[in-house]
Amino acid sequence: MIFDPMAFGAGALNFALAFVAAGGFTLIFKALYRWITPHDEGAQIRAGNSAAAIVLGGALLGYVIPLASALTNTHSLPEFVAWAALAGVIQIATFWIVRRVALPDVSARIDRGEISTAIYLAAISLCVGILNAACMSA
């Protein structure tokens, strides 16, 4: 095999664009998720609340897993943007449904640092993210 600098340059540019787009969408999702939740994850994490870190980490992973699937399965930036937006909506809707149906006091539990609640919510976020990613590739 011979190294082709032109092919590498084109591939590296595509990589950089995809990485920047995915990173940007992840930051947007994180901001929206933190805005939509009634508890302030940033302040709680800075104060040492492990439950808040687990929940936010689970939500981010639950979002990034389908985002990675979208990067693998899409062929244009507009298509990727559509899937990235859908993945974010699904992840935020998941929190809203859990908060309304399964654990109406989820924010108070996170505020109190309840690790069991945080693990449960993070696991739900991951399960939804994995299913979301699988459905994108179907």
C-alpha positions, 0 to 999 in steps of 0.5 A: 500500500502506498500512502496517498497524501491527496486522499488523506487530505480529503479524508482528513477534511471530511473527518474534521467537518464531521467531528466539528459538526458532531461536537457542535451538536453535542454542545447544543444538546447539552445546553438544551438538556440542562435548560429543560431540566429543572435542576441545575446540573452544572452547579450541582456537579461543581458542588460534588453531586455525583447523581447530577454527573451520572444523569448528565453523563448518561444523557450525553452518552444516550445522545452521542451513540445515535449521533455516531450512528448518524455519522456512519449512515448519512451521506450529507450534512443536511441529512446528518443535521436532521438525524442529530436533531431527532436524536436530541428530541428523543433524548429530551422527550425521554427525560420529560416522560420519565419525569411525568410518568415514572419519577415525578420527583426525579429532580428533587432526587437528583438534588438530594444526590440519590445515586440509585435514581441517577443510575436508573435515569442514565440507564434509560437514556442509554437504552433509548440512545442505543435503540435510537442508533439501531433504528437509524441504521435499519 
